[in-house]
Amino acid sequence: MICRNCGTEIADKAIVCYRCGTATTDPVRKPAEILARRRGTLLPLVGLIVLILAGLYLGAAARVAGSWHAGFEVWAAYVLLLAIAIAIALVRYLRR
């Protein structure tokens, strides 16, 4: 057999040319394509805005209540804020 790259005579059962290293046959499988990452997801931006607004609301509600013994609305806002933060963290983790 003759190497198709350098023209050297090689054994008929050779897998690669001993002189130049070129494969004697075409690859059986082709490499997987690398997909481009999606850009411009709006979810993190919306989540950040909601977190900022919730923080502003909680700051104002805490000043009005004057203590940690605030009403149901303040505690509901804390729970909502925590749920949104956890949801954003999960989405970011699962998208890797």
N, C-alpha and C positions, 0 to 999 in steps of 0.2 A: 504494500500500500504506500502511496505517496502522500506526504503531509500537504494539505491544501493551503497552508500559510507559507511554509519555507521551502517546500519541495524535497525535503529529506525523505529517504526511503525508511519506513518504519514497519514493524511487524503487523500482520493482518489483524491480530486480536488486540492491538494497542488501543488504549482509551485516550491517551494524550500523546503528543509528539514529545520525544525525549529531548529534542533540541530546543524547540521554541515554546513548548507547553500548551499548544493549541489543542482543543478537543477534536477528536476525529469524527464525532457525531454531533448532531444538533441536540440541545437539551430537551429532555422529555417534558419538563414542566417549565413554564415561564414564571418569572418573579411576580409577586402580587403587586398590584398598583397601590401607590400611596395616595390615599384620599386627602384632599385639602380640608382643613378644619373650617367649620362654619363660623363666620364672624358676624358681629352685629346682633347678637341675641339681646332682646329687650328685657328679658326677665331680671337679670342682675340690676339693671338701672331702675326698673320699677320697684324692685325689692328695697333698694337703697333709699329711694324717695319715701317709700312707706315707713321704713325704719326711722328716717329722720323726722318725718311728721309725727310718728308715734312717740319718739323721744321728746319732741317739743310739747306734745299734749301731756305727756307724763310729767314733764317739768312744771308746766302750768298747773296741773291738777295737784301736784305735791305742794306747791306754794299755797294753793287755796285750802287744801285740807290741813296743812301745817304739821302733819305727823304721818307715821307709817300706818296709822289706824284710819286709812282713807276708805272711801266708800267702794261699792261694788264696781263702779265704772273704772276706777283706777286699777284695781286688781285685774279686771277683764282686759284692760289695755296692756298690762304687763304680760299676761298670758298670751295675748295676740302677738305682741312684740316677740316673745320667745318662740312662738310657733312659726312666725315668718322667718326668723333667723335660722331655726332648725331646717325649715323647708329649703331655704336658699343654700345652706350648707350641704344638704342631701343632694340637691340638684347638681351642685358643683362637683360633689364627690362621684356621683353616678355617671357624669358626662365624661370622665377621664377615659 
